[in-house]
């Protein structure tokens, strides 16, 4: 009889423990991936891929290093020390941009989006990683740098105007074009950064952080790497 009572009072079988809650980092990256994929999917039928790839080319470091060296050796720089030093600072900033982005990519190692279906234009090992966006960093650095150095650019143009007005008219046209020049760079930088998500190269967070890296790099160069 006691054995029967013991059988009737056995504890219920233990319930399996609840599954662990996903970490905050996992939830953020999941939302980021979903939003990025949605933006890419919605924009693909509307925005031509050729246009996005053209923006990708304009923000490539393999274009900007030769352009900066050309500015460094151009008659404008040789006739105006402010523009000469400006080109040196721009070149130094492009180098620090590569170092900062490459280091972050190597440390984080976030893979590119699965919907990145277009061939990549670069075969550098670090370009396998998505975080942060090197293009966004570079173009925001360039736009911010020119904005911070707008007075230096105008001062250099004034020196060119005194020494050789013909060079100014042939290369630039008018001193006041500098403001439009800087505004155009800001528009180009923002559109190029956004295009990285539209093309499927990066996630939204990659572009946001890359843009912040570019702005911080420009501030660093402006204050500490002036020649």
mmCIF file of the C-alpha atoms, coordinates in Angstrom:
data_MODEL
# 
_entry.id   MODEL 
# 
loop_
_atom_site.group_PDB 
_atom_site.id 
_atom_site.type_symbol 
_atom_site.label_atom_id 
_atom_site.label_alt_id 
_atom_site.label_comp_id 
_atom_site.label_asym_id 
_atom_site.label_entity_id 
_atom_site.label_seq_id 
_atom_site.pdbx_PDB_ins_code 
_atom_site.Cartn_x 
_atom_site.Cartn_y 
_atom_site.Cartn_z 
_atom_site.occupancy 
_atom_site.B_iso_or_equiv 
_atom_site.pdbx_formal_charge 
_atom_site.auth_seq_id 
_atom_site.auth_comp_id 
_atom_site.auth_asym_id 
_atom_site.auth_atom_id 
_atom_site.pdbx_PDB_model_num 
ATOM 1   C CA . UNK A 1 1   ? 0.000  0.000  0.000   1.00 0.00 ? 1   UNK A CA 1 
ATOM 2   C CA . UNK A 1 2   ? 2.823  2.413  0.846   1.00 0.00 ? 2   UNK A CA 1 
ATOM 3   C CA . UNK A 1 3   ? 4.474  1.618  -2.456  1.00 0.00 ? 3   UNK A CA 1 
ATOM 4   C CA . UNK A 1 4   ? 1.259  2.559  -4.248  1.00 0.00 ? 4   UNK A CA 1 
ATOM 5   C CA . UNK A 1 5   ? 1.119  5.868  -2.378  1.00 0.00 ? 5   UNK A CA 1 
ATOM 6   C CA . UNK A 1 6   ? 4.747  6.588  -3.306  1.00 0.00 ? 6   UNK A CA 1 
ATOM 7   C CA . UNK A 1 7   ? 3.964  6.030  -6.977  1.00 0.00 ? 7   UNK A CA 1 
ATOM 8   C CA . UNK A 1 8   ? 1.043  8.448  -6.780  1.00 0.00 ? 8   UNK A CA 1 
ATOM 9   C CA . UNK A 1 9   ? 3.206  11.223 -5.264  1.00 0.00 ? 9   UNK A CA 1 
ATOM 10  C CA . UNK A 1 10  ? 6.167  11.160 -7.631  1.00 0.00 ? 10  UNK A CA 1 
ATOM 11  C CA . UNK A 1 11  ? 7.258  14.674 -8.750  1.00 0.00 ? 11  UNK A CA 1 
ATOM 12  C CA . UNK A 1 12  ? 6.318  15.657 -12.311 1.00 0.00 ? 12  UNK A CA 1 
ATOM 13  C CA . UNK A 1 13  ? 9.086  15.364 -14.889 1.00 0.00 ? 13  UNK A CA 1 
ATOM 14  C CA . UNK A 1 14  ? 11.287 18.444 -15.016 1.00 0.00 ? 14  UNK A CA 1 
ATOM 15  C CA . UNK A 1 15  ? 10.640 20.935 -17.841 1.00 0.00 ? 15  UNK A CA 1 
ATOM 16  C CA . UNK A 1 16  ? 13.508 21.720 -20.243 1.00 0.00 ? 16  UNK A CA 1 
ATOM 17  C CA . UNK A 1 17  ? 15.128 25.078 -19.550 1.00 0.00 ? 17  UNK A CA 1 
ATOM 18  C CA . UNK A 1 18  ? 13.936 27.934 -21.761 1.00 0.00 ? 18  UNK A CA 1 
ATOM 19  C CA . UNK A 1 19  ? 16.214 28.725 -24.700 1.00 0.00 ? 19  UNK A CA 1 
ATOM 20  C CA . UNK A 1 20  ? 18.631 31.572 -24.037 1.00 0.00 ? 20  UNK A CA 1 
ATOM 21  C CA . UNK A 1 21  ? 17.567 34.979 -25.250 1.00 0.00 ? 21  UNK A CA 1 
ATOM 22  C CA . UNK A 1 22  ? 19.528 36.262 -28.258 1.00 0.00 ? 22  UNK A CA 1 
ATOM 23  C CA . UNK A 1 23  ? 22.123 38.848 -27.368 1.00 0.00 ? 23  UNK A CA 1 
ATOM 24  C CA . UNK A 1 24  ? 21.604 42.534 -28.075 1.00 0.00 ? 24  UNK A CA 1 
ATOM 25  C CA . UNK A 1 25  ? 24.387 42.407 -30.681 1.00 0.00 ? 25  UNK A CA 1 
ATOM 26  C CA . UNK A 1 26  ? 22.646 39.533 -32.493 1.00 0.00 ? 26  UNK A CA 1 
ATOM 27  C CA . UNK A 1 27  ? 19.310 41.363 -32.499 1.00 0.00 ? 27  UNK A CA 1 
ATOM 28  C CA . UNK A 1 28  ? 20.882 44.564 -33.821 1.00 0.00 ? 28  UNK A CA 1 
ATOM 29  C CA . UNK A 1 29  ? 22.725 42.783 -36.629 1.00 0.00 ? 29  UNK A CA 1 
ATOM 30  C CA . UNK A 1 30  ? 19.599 40.821 -37.552 1.00 0.00 ? 30  UNK A CA 1 
ATOM 31  C CA . UNK A 1 31  ? 17.546 44.010 -37.858 1.00 0.00 ? 31  UNK A CA 1 
ATOM 32  C CA . UNK A 1 32  ? 20.397 45.627 -39.791 1.00 0.00 ? 32  UNK A CA 1 
ATOM 33  C CA . UNK A 1 33  ? 20.537 42.728 -42.239 1.00 0.00 ? 33  UNK A CA 1 
ATOM 34  C CA . UNK A 1 34  ? 16.766 42.744 -42.732 1.00 0.00 ? 34  UNK A CA 1 
ATOM 35  C CA . UNK A 1 35  ? 16.576 46.490 -43.349 1.00 0.00 ? 35  UNK A CA 1 
ATOM 36  C CA . UNK A 1 36  ? 19.592 46.455 -45.668 1.00 0.00 ? 36  UNK A CA 1 
ATOM 37  C CA . UNK A 1 37  ? 18.211 43.577 -47.721 1.00 0.00 ? 37  UNK A CA 1 
ATOM 38  C CA . UNK A 1 38  ? 14.822 45.303 -47.988 1.00 0.00 ? 38  UNK A CA 1 
ATOM 39  C CA . UNK A 1 39  ? 16.400 48.563 -49.181 1.00 0.00 ? 39  UNK A CA 1 
ATOM 40  C CA . UNK A 1 40  ? 18.472 46.690 -51.750 1.00 0.00 ? 40  UNK A CA 1 
ATOM 41  C CA . UNK A 1 41  ? 15.483 44.699 -53.002 1.00 0.00 ? 41  UNK A CA 1 
ATOM 42  C CA . UNK A 1 42  ? 13.230 47.747 -53.343 1.00 0.00 ? 42  UNK A CA 1 
ATOM 43  C CA . UNK A 1 43  ? 15.855 49.878 -55.093 1.00 0.00 ? 43  UNK A CA 1 
ATOM 44  C CA . UNK A 1 44  ? 17.130 47.270 -57.567 1.00 0.00 ? 44  UNK A CA 1 
ATOM 45  C CA . UNK A 1 45  ? 14.278 47.671 -60.126 1.00 0.00 ? 45  UNK A CA 1 
ATOM 46  C CA . UNK A 1 46  ? 14.404 51.481 -59.839 1.00 0.00 ? 46  UNK A CA 1 
ATOM 47  C CA . UNK A 1 47  ? 18.062 52.538 -59.775 1.00 0.00 ? 47  UNK A CA 1 
ATOM 48  C CA . UNK A 1 48  ? 20.319 51.262 -62.601 1.00 0.00 ? 48  UNK A CA 1 
ATOM 49  C CA . UNK A 1 49  ? 23.202 49.097 -61.422 1.00 0.00 ? 49  UNK A CA 1 
ATOM 50  C CA . UNK A 1 50  ? 25.484 50.886 -63.891 1.00 0.00 ? 50  UNK A CA 1 
ATOM 51  C CA . UNK A 1 51  ? 24.913 54.188 -62.068 1.00 0.00 ? 51  UNK A CA 1 
ATOM 52  C CA . UNK A 1 52  ? 25.675 52.603 -58.682 1.00 0.00 ? 52  UNK A CA 1 
ATOM 53  C CA . UNK A 1 53  ? 28.850 51.025 -60.037 1.00 0.00 ? 53  UNK A CA 1 
ATOM 54  C CA . UNK A 1 54  ? 29.901 54.390 -61.461 1.00 0.00 ? 54  UNK A CA 1 
ATOM 55  C CA . UNK A 1 55  ? 29.534 55.902 -57.990 1.00 0.00 ? 55  UNK A CA 1 
ATOM 56  C CA . UNK A 1 56  ? 31.566 52.993 -56.647 1.00 0.00 ? 56  UNK A CA 1 
ATOM 57  C CA . UNK A 1 57  ? 34.333 53.826 -59.093 1.00 0.00 ? 57  UNK A CA 1 
ATOM 58  C CA . UNK A 1 58  ? 34.360 57.534 -58.164 1.00 0.00 ? 58  UNK A CA 1 
ATOM 59  C CA . UNK A 1 59  ? 34.905 56.634 -54.511 1.00 0.00 ? 59  UNK A CA 1 
ATOM 60  C CA . UNK A 1 60  ? 37.658 54.090 -55.129 1.00 0.00 ? 60  UNK A CA 1 
ATOM 61  C CA . UNK A 1 61  ? 41.042 54.730 -53.538 1.00 0.00 ? 61  UNK A CA 1 
ATOM 62  C CA . UNK A 1 62  ? 42.771 53.657 -56.752 1.00 0.00 ? 62  UNK A CA 1 
ATOM 63  C CA . UNK A 1 63  ? 41.255 56.761 -58.346 1.00 0.00 ? 63  UNK A CA 1 
ATOM 64  C CA . UNK A 1 64  ? 41.844 59.202 -55.493 1.00 0.00 ? 64  UNK A CA 1 
ATOM 65  C CA . UNK A 1 65  ? 45.519 58.506 -54.898 1.00 0.00 ? 65  UNK A CA 1 
ATOM 66  C CA . UNK A 1 66  ? 46.487 59.411 -58.514 1.00 0.00 ? 66  UNK A CA 1 
ATOM 67  C CA . UNK A 1 67  ? 44.139 62.431 -58.426 1.00 0.00 ? 67  UNK A CA 1 
ATOM 68  C CA . UNK A 1 68  ? 45.737 63.690 -55.214 1.00 0.00 ? 68  UNK A CA 1 
ATOM 69  C CA . UNK A 1 69  ? 49.237 63.229 -56.637 1.00 0.00 ? 69  UNK A CA 1 
ATOM 70  C CA . UNK A 1 70  ? 48.129 65.121 -59.751 1.00 0.00 ? 70  UNK A CA 1 
ATOM 71  C CA . UNK A 1 71  ? 46.885 67.989 -57.584 1.00 0.00 ? 71  UNK A CA 1 
ATOM 72  C CA . UNK A 1 72  ? 50.186 67.915 -55.689 1.00 0.00 ? 72  UNK A CA 1 
ATOM 73  C CA . UNK A 1 73  ? 52.155 68.321 -58.941 1.00 0.00 ? 73  UNK A CA 1 
ATOM 74  C CA . UNK A 1 74  ? 49.734 70.629 -60.739 1.00 0.00 ? 74  UNK A CA 1 
ATOM 75  C CA . UNK A 1 75  ? 50.526 74.282 -61.600 1.00 0.00 ? 75  UNK A CA 1 
ATOM 76  C CA . UNK A 1 76  ? 47.900 75.359 -59.057 1.00 0.00 ? 76  UNK A CA 1 
ATOM 77  C CA . UNK A 1 77  ? 49.817 73.758 -56.176 1.00 0.00 ? 77  UNK A CA 1 
ATOM 78  C CA . UNK A 1 78  ? 53.228 74.856 -57.485 1.00 0.00 ? 78  UNK A CA 1 
ATOM 79  C CA . UNK A 1 79  ? 52.044 78.492 -57.646 1.00 0.00 ? 79  UNK A CA 1 
ATOM 80  C CA . UNK A 1 80  ? 50.326 78.477 -54.227 1.00 0.00 ? 80  UNK A CA 1 
ATOM 81  C CA . UNK A 1 81  ? 51.921 76.985 -51.075 1.00 0.00 ? 81  UNK A CA 1 
ATOM 82  C CA . UNK A 1 82  ? 48.507 76.621 -49.323 1.00 0.00 ? 82  UNK A CA 1 
ATOM 83  C CA . UNK A 1 83  ? 47.280 74.329 -52.095 1.00 0.00 ? 83  UNK A CA 1 
ATOM 84  C CA . UNK A 1 84  ? 50.596 72.475 -52.035 1.00 0.00 ? 84  UNK A CA 1 
ATOM 85  C CA . UNK A 1 85  ? 50.244 71.772 -48.307 1.00 0.00 ? 85  UNK A CA 1 
ATOM 86  C CA . UNK A 1 86  ? 46.547 70.982 -48.787 1.00 0.00 ? 86  UNK A CA 1 
ATOM 87  C CA . UNK A 1 87  ? 47.360 68.213 -51.261 1.00 0.00 ? 87  UNK A CA 1 
ATOM 88  C CA . UNK A 1 88  ? 49.914 66.759 -48.829 1.00 0.00 ? 88  UNK A CA 1 
ATOM 89  C CA . UNK A 1 89  ? 47.340 66.701 -46.032 1.00 0.00 ? 89  UNK A CA 1 
ATOM 90  C CA . UNK A 1 90  ? 44.775 65.110 -48.345 1.00 0.00 ? 90  UNK A CA 1 
ATOM 91  C CA . UNK A 1 91  ? 47.273 62.420 -49.291 1.00 0.00 ? 91  UNK A CA 1 
ATOM 92  C CA . UNK A 1 92  ? 48.086 61.765 -45.624 1.00 0.00 ? 92  UNK A CA 1 
ATOM 93  C CA . UNK A 1 93  ? 44.363 61.503 -44.856 1.00 0.00 ? 93  UNK A CA 1 
ATOM 94  C CA . UNK A 1 94  ? 43.826 58.928 -47.570 1.00 0.00 ? 94  UNK A CA 1 
ATOM 95  C CA . UNK A 1 95  ? 46.599 56.853 -45.997 1.00 0.00 ? 95  UNK A CA 1 
ATOM 96  C CA . UNK A 1 96  ? 45.172 57.121 -42.460 1.00 0.00 ? 96  UNK A CA 1 
ATOM 97  C CA . UNK A 1 97  ? 41.746 56.230 -43.869 1.00 0.00 ? 97  UNK A CA 1 
ATOM 98  C CA . UNK A 1 98  ? 43.105 52.987 -45.342 1.00 0.00 ? 98  UNK A CA 1 
ATOM 99  C CA . UNK A 1 99  ? 44.834 52.148 -42.064 1.00 0.00 ? 99  UNK A CA 1 
ATOM 100 C CA . UNK A 1 100 ? 41.764 52.821 -39.888 1.00 0.00 ? 100 UNK A CA 1 
ATOM 101 C CA . UNK A 1 101 ? 39.294 50.991 -42.127 1.00 0.00 ? 101 UNK A CA 1 
ATOM 102 C CA . UNK A 1 102 ? 41.650 48.061 -42.734 1.00 0.00 ? 102 UNK A CA 1 
ATOM 103 C CA . UNK A 1 103 ? 42.249 47.640 -39.005 1.00 0.00 ? 103 UNK A CA 1 
ATOM 104 C CA . UNK A 1 104 ? 38.534 47.689 -38.183 1.00 0.00 ? 104 UNK A CA 1 
ATOM 105 C CA . UNK A 1 105 ? 37.722 45.253 -40.984 1.00 0.00 ? 105 UNK A CA 1 
ATOM 106 C CA . UNK A 1 106 ? 40.421 42.871 -39.740 1.00 0.00 ? 106 UNK A CA 1 
ATOM 107 C CA . UNK A 1 107 ? 39.215 43.065 -36.118 1.00 0.00 ? 107 UNK A CA 1 
ATOM 108 C CA . UNK A 1 108 ? 35.451 42.747 -36.754 1.00 0.00 ? 108 UNK A CA 1 
ATOM 109 C CA . UNK A 1 109 ? 35.477 40.486 -39.843 1.00 0.00 ? 109 UNK A CA 1 
ATOM 110 C CA . UNK A 1 110 ? 31.828 40.872 -40.712 1.00 0.00 ? 110 UNK A CA 1 
ATOM 111 C CA . UNK A 1 111 ? 31.075 39.140 -43.982 1.00 0.00 ? 111 UNK A CA 1 
ATOM 112 C CA . UNK A 1 112 ? 29.560 40.967 -46.907 1.00 0.00 ? 112 UNK A CA 1 
ATOM 113 C CA . UNK A 1 113 ? 25.776 40.717 -47.455 1.00 0.00 ? 113 UNK A CA 1 
ATOM 114 C CA . UNK A 1 114 ? 24.577 37.488 -49.013 1.00 0.00 ? 114 UNK A CA 1 
ATOM 115 C CA . UNK A 1 115 ? 22.744 39.552 -51.642 1.00 0.00 ? 115 UNK A CA 1 
ATOM 116 C CA . UNK A 1 116 ? 26.031 41.085 -52.858 1.00 0.00 ? 116 UNK A CA 1 
ATOM 117 C CA . UNK A 1 117 ? 25.744 39.463 -56.279 1.00 0.00 ? 117 UNK A CA 1 
ATOM 118 C CA . UNK A 1 118 ? 27.952 41.777 -58.332 1.00 0.00 ? 118 UNK A CA 1 
ATOM 119 C CA . UNK A 1 119 ? 31.680 41.116 -58.818 1.00 0.00 ? 119 UNK A CA 1 
ATOM 120 C CA . UNK A 1 120 ? 33.882 43.187 -56.521 1.00 0.00 ? 120 UNK A CA 1 
ATOM 121 C CA . UNK A 1 121 ? 36.276 45.620 -58.245 1.00 0.00 ? 121 UNK A CA 1 
ATOM 122 C CA . UNK A 1 122 ? 39.120 44.919 -55.785 1.00 0.00 ? 122 UNK A CA 1 
ATOM 123 C CA . UNK A 1 123 ? 40.876 41.702 -54.851 1.00 0.00 ? 123 UNK A CA 1 
ATOM 124 C CA . UNK A 1 124 ? 42.512 42.904 -51.625 1.00 0.00 ? 124 UNK A CA 1 
ATOM 125 C CA . UNK A 1 125 ? 42.032 40.332 -48.817 1.00 0.00 ? 125 UNK A CA 1 
ATOM 126 C CA . UNK A 1 126 ? 40.594 42.964 -46.467 1.00 0.00 ? 126 UNK A CA 1 
ATOM 127 C CA . UNK A 1 127 ? 37.814 43.687 -48.965 1.00 0.00 ? 127 UNK A CA 1 
ATOM 128 C CA . UNK A 1 128 ? 36.195 40.371 -48.100 1.00 0.00 ? 128 UNK A CA 1 
ATOM 129 C CA . UNK A 1 129 ? 34.900 42.048 -44.947 1.00 0.00 ? 129 UNK A CA 1 
ATOM 130 C CA . UNK A 1 130 ? 31.973 44.411 -44.798 1.00 0.00 ? 130 UNK A CA 1 
ATOM 131 C CA . UNK A 1 131 ? 32.384 46.472 -41.606 1.00 0.00 ? 131 UNK A CA 1 
ATOM 132 C CA . UNK A 1 132 ? 32.962 49.369 -41.926 1.00 0.00 ? 132 UNK A CA 1 
ATOM 133 C CA . UNK A 1 133 ? 32.405 50.632 -45.462 1.00 0.00 ? 133 UNK A CA 1 
ATOM 134 C CA . UNK A 1 134 ? 35.692 51.866 -46.901 1.00 0.00 ? 134 UNK A CA 1 
ATOM 135 C CA . UNK A 1 135 ? 33.940 53.820 -49.638 1.00 0.00 ? 135 UNK A CA 1 
ATOM 136 C CA . UNK A 1 136 ? 31.708 55.626 -47.137 1.00 0.00 ? 136 UNK A CA 1 
ATOM 137 C CA . UNK A 1 137 ? 34.713 56.444 -44.983 1.00 0.00 ? 137 UNK A CA 1 
ATOM 138 C CA . UNK A 1 138 ? 36.730 57.746 -47.909 1.00 0.00 ? 138 UNK A CA 1 
ATOM 139 C CA . UNK A 1 139 ? 34.081 59.937 -49.518 1.00 0.00 ? 139 UNK A CA 1 
ATOM 140 C CA . UNK A 1 140 ? 32.960 61.449 -46.193 1.00 0.00 ? 140 UNK A CA 1 
ATOM 141 C CA . UNK A 1 141 ? 36.590 62.128 -45.337 1.00 0.00 ? 141 UNK A CA 1 
ATOM 142 C CA . UNK A 1 142 ? 37.097 63.951 -48.637 1.00 0.00 ? 142 UNK A CA 1 
ATOM 143 C CA . UNK A 1 143 ? 33.920 66.038 -48.336 1.00 0.00 ? 143 UNK A CA 1 
ATOM 144 C CA . UNK A 1 144 ? 34.566 66.942 -44.693 1.00 0.00 ? 144 UNK A CA 1 
ATOM 145 C CA . UNK A 1 145 ? 38.234 67.690 -45.372 1.00 0.00 ? 145 UNK A CA 1 
ATOM 146 C CA . UNK A 1 146 ? 37.455 70.124 -48.208 1.00 0.00 ? 146 UNK A CA 1 
ATOM 147 C CA . UNK A 1 147 ? 34.769 71.750 -46.070 1.00 0.00 ? 147 UNK A CA 1 
ATOM 148 C CA . UNK A 1 148 ? 37.213 72.272 -43.193 1.00 0.00 ? 148 UNK A CA 1 
ATOM 149 C CA . UNK A 1 149 ? 39.881 73.569 -45.564 1.00 0.00 ? 149 UNK A CA 1 
ATOM 150 C CA . UNK A 1 150 ? 37.677 75.910 -47.588 1.00 0.00 ? 150 UNK A CA 1 
ATOM 151 C CA . UNK A 1 151 ? 39.535 78.998 -46.337 1.00 0.00 ? 151 UNK A CA 1 
ATOM 152 C CA . UNK A 1 152 ? 42.861 77.382 -47.244 1.00 0.00 ? 152 UNK A CA 1 
ATOM 153 C CA . UNK A 1 153 ? 41.569 76.705 -50.755 1.00 0.00 ? 153 UNK A CA 1 
ATOM 154 C CA . UNK A 1 154 ? 40.420 80.309 -51.130 1.00 0.00 ? 154 UNK A CA 1 
ATOM 155 C CA . UNK A 1 155 ? 43.753 81.579 -49.815 1.00 0.00 ? 155 UNK A CA 1 
ATOM 156 C CA . UNK A 1 156 ? 45.605 79.440 -52.319 1.00 0.00 ? 156 UNK A CA 1 
ATOM 157 C CA . UNK A 1 157 ? 43.430 80.702 -55.150 1.00 0.00 ? 157 UNK A CA 1 
ATOM 158 C CA . UNK A 1 158 ? 44.129 84.303 -54.083 1.00 0.00 ? 158 UNK A CA 1 
ATOM 159 C CA . UNK A 1 159 ? 47.865 83.611 -54.364 1.00 0.00 ? 159 UNK A CA 1 
ATOM 160 C CA . UNK A 1 160 ? 47.401 82.087 -57.800 1.00 0.00 ? 160 UNK A CA 1 
ATOM 161 C CA . UNK A 1 161 ? 45.349 85.122 -58.833 1.00 0.00 ? 161 UNK A CA 1 
ATOM 162 C CA . UNK A 1 162 ? 48.180 87.460 -57.831 1.00 0.00 ? 162 UNK A CA 1 
ATOM 163 C CA . UNK A 1 163 ? 50.912 85.427 -59.508 1.00 0.00 ? 163 UNK A CA 1 
ATOM 164 C CA . UNK A 1 164 ? 49.178 84.248 -62.651 1.00 0.00 ? 164 UNK A CA 1 
ATOM 165 C CA . UNK A 1 165 ? 45.546 85.241 -63.304 1.00 0.00 ? 165 UNK A CA 1 
ATOM 166 C CA . UNK A 1 166 ? 45.531 83.262 -66.552 1.00 0.00 ? 166 UNK A CA 1 
ATOM 167 C CA . UNK A 1 167 ? 46.051 79.957 -64.682 1.00 0.00 ? 167 UNK A CA 1 
ATOM 168 C CA . UNK A 1 168 ? 43.106 80.778 -62.434 1.00 0.00 ? 168 UNK A CA 1 
ATOM 169 C CA . UNK A 1 169 ? 40.803 81.440 -65.349 1.00 0.00 ? 169 UNK A CA 1 
ATOM 170 C CA . UNK A 1 170 ? 41.961 78.355 -67.222 1.00 0.00 ? 170 UNK A CA 1 
ATOM 171 C CA . UNK A 1 171 ? 41.790 75.886 -64.281 1.00 0.00 ? 171 UNK A CA 1 
ATOM 172 C CA . UNK A 1 172 ? 39.052 77.246 -62.045 1.00 0.00 ? 172 UNK A CA 1 
ATOM 173 C CA . UNK A 1 173 ? 37.196 80.135 -63.619 1.00 0.00 ? 173 UNK A CA 1 
ATOM 174 C CA . UNK A 1 174 ? 36.133 82.051 -60.496 1.00 0.00 ? 174 UNK A CA 1 
ATOM 175 C CA . UNK A 1 175 ? 37.180 82.184 -56.853 1.00 0.00 ? 175 UNK A CA 1 
ATOM 176 C CA . UNK A 1 176 ? 33.587 81.886 -55.610 1.00 0.00 ? 176 UNK A CA 1 
ATOM 177 C CA . UNK A 1 177 ? 33.191 78.530 -57.336 1.00 0.00 ? 177 UNK A CA 1 
ATOM 178 C CA . UNK A 1 178 ? 34.883 76.998 -54.274 1.00 0.00 ? 178 UNK A CA 1 
ATOM 179 C CA . UNK A 1 179 ? 31.632 77.029 -52.277 1.00 0.00 ? 179 UNK A CA 1 
ATOM 180 C CA . UNK A 1 180 ? 29.819 75.189 -55.069 1.00 0.00 ? 180 UNK A CA 1 
ATOM 181 C CA . UNK A 1 181 ? 32.783 72.847 -55.351 1.00 0.00 ? 181 UNK A CA 1 
ATOM 182 C CA . UNK A 1 182 ? 32.529 71.887 -51.651 1.00 0.00 ? 182 UNK A CA 1 
ATOM 183 C CA . UNK A 1 183 ? 28.729 71.576 -51.811 1.00 0.00 ? 183 UNK A CA 1 
ATOM 184 C CA . UNK A 1 184 ? 29.056 69.274 -54.804 1.00 0.00 ? 184 UNK A CA 1 
ATOM 185 C CA . UNK A 1 185 ? 31.465 67.081 -52.882 1.00 0.00 ? 185 UNK A CA 1 
ATOM 186 C CA . UNK A 1 186 ? 29.010 66.777 -50.000 1.00 0.00 ? 186 UNK A CA 1 
ATOM 187 C CA . UNK A 1 187 ? 26.210 65.729 -52.355 1.00 0.00 ? 187 UNK A CA 1 
ATOM 188 C CA . UNK A 1 188 ? 28.492 63.221 -54.078 1.00 0.00 ? 188 UNK A CA 1 
ATOM 189 C CA . UNK A 1 189 ? 29.702 61.809 -50.745 1.00 0.00 ? 189 UNK A CA 1 
ATOM 190 C CA . UNK A 1 190 ? 26.198 61.253 -49.352 1.00 0.00 ? 190 UNK A CA 1 
ATOM 191 C CA . UNK A 1 191 ? 24.884 59.671 -52.566 1.00 0.00 ? 191 UNK A CA 1 
ATOM 192 C CA . UNK A 1 192 ? 27.953 57.426 -52.870 1.00 0.00 ? 192 UNK A CA 1 
ATOM 193 C CA . UNK A 1 193 ? 27.687 56.284 -49.243 1.00 0.00 ? 193 UNK A CA 1 
ATOM 194 C CA . UNK A 1 194 ? 23.994 55.432 -49.656 1.00 0.00 ? 194 UNK A CA 1 
ATOM 195 C CA . UNK A 1 195 ? 24.748 53.598 -52.906 1.00 0.00 ? 195 UNK A CA 1 
ATOM 196 C CA . UNK A 1 196 ? 26.801 51.034 -50.973 1.00 0.00 ? 196 UNK A CA 1 
ATOM 197 C CA . UNK A 1 197 ? 23.585 49.680 -49.428 1.00 0.00 ? 197 UNK A CA 1 
ATOM 198 C CA . UNK A 1 198 ? 21.611 50.007 -52.666 1.00 0.00 ? 198 UNK A CA 1 
ATOM 199 C CA . UNK A 1 199 ? 24.240 48.010 -54.558 1.00 0.00 ? 199 UNK A CA 1 
ATOM 200 C CA . UNK A 1 200 ? 24.294 45.327 -51.871 1.00 0.00 ? 200 UNK A CA 1 
ATOM 201 C CA . UNK A 1 201 ? 27.955 45.831 -50.955 1.00 0.00 ? 201 UNK A CA 1 
ATOM 202 C CA . UNK A 1 202 ? 27.307 46.757 -47.318 1.00 0.00 ? 202 UNK A CA 1 
ATOM 203 C CA . UNK A 1 203 ? 24.774 46.808 -44.515 1.00 0.00 ? 203 UNK A CA 1 
ATOM 204 C CA . UNK A 1 204 ? 23.355 50.080 -43.208 1.00 0.00 ? 204 UNK A CA 1 
ATOM 205 C CA . UNK A 1 205 ? 25.467 49.987 -40.028 1.00 0.00 ? 205 UNK A CA 1 
ATOM 206 C CA . UNK A 1 206 ? 28.616 49.457 -42.120 1.00 0.00 ? 206 UNK A CA 1 
ATOM 207 C CA . UNK A 1 207 ? 27.897 52.672 -44.009 1.00 0.00 ? 207 UNK A CA 1 
ATOM 208 C CA . UNK A 1 208 ? 26.955 54.687 -40.907 1.00 0.00 ? 208 UNK A CA 1 
ATOM 209 C CA . UNK A 1 209 ? 30.096 53.675 -39.023 1.00 0.00 ? 209 UNK A CA 1 
ATOM 210 C CA . UNK A 1 210 ? 32.251 54.124 -42.131 1.00 0.00 ? 210 UNK A CA 1 
ATOM 211 C CA . UNK A 1 211 ? 30.888 57.654 -42.552 1.00 0.00 ? 211 UNK A CA 1 
ATOM 212 C CA . UNK A 1 212 ? 31.694 58.460 -38.919 1.00 0.00 ? 212 UNK A CA 1 
ATOM 213 C CA . UNK A 1 213 ? 35.229 57.126 -39.384 1.00 0.00 ? 213 UNK A CA 1 
ATOM 214 C CA . UNK A 1 214 ? 35.648 59.400 -42.414 1.00 0.00 ? 214 UNK A CA 1 
ATOM 215 C CA . UNK A 1 215 ? 34.452 62.515 -40.571 1.00 0.00 ? 215 UNK A CA 1 
ATOM 216 C CA . UNK A 1 216 ? 36.667 61.766 -37.553 1.00 0.00 ? 216 UNK A CA 1 
ATOM 217 C CA . UNK A 1 217 ? 39.627 61.160 -39.847 1.00 0.00 ? 217 UNK A CA 1 
ATOM 218 C CA . UNK A 1 218 ? 39.064 64.531 -41.547 1.00 0.00 ? 218 UNK A CA 1 
ATOM 219 C CA . UNK A 1 219 ? 38.995 66.284 -38.161 1.00 0.00 ? 219 UNK A CA 1 
ATOM 220 C CA . UNK A 1 220 ? 42.179 64.465 -37.167 1.00 0.00 ? 220 UNK A CA 1 
ATOM 221 C CA . UNK A 1 221 ? 43.979 65.458 -40.379 1.00 0.00 ? 221 UNK A CA 1 
ATOM 222 C CA . UNK A 1 222 ? 42.725 69.051 -40.161 1.00 0.00 ? 222 UNK A CA 1 
ATOM 223 C CA . UNK A 1 223 ? 44.024 69.522 -36.622 1.00 0.00 ? 223 UNK A CA 1 
ATOM 224 C CA . UNK A 1 224 ? 47.112 67.286 -36.468 1.00 0.00 ? 224 UNK A CA 1 
ATOM 225 C CA . UNK A 1 225 ? 48.395 66.526 -39.984 1.00 0.00 ? 225 UNK A CA 1 
ATOM 226 C CA . UNK A 1 226 ? 48.751 69.998 -41.437 1.00 0.00 ? 226 UNK A CA 1 
ATOM 227 C CA . UNK A 1 227 ? 51.855 70.613 -43.523 1.00 0.00 ? 227 UNK A CA 1 
# 
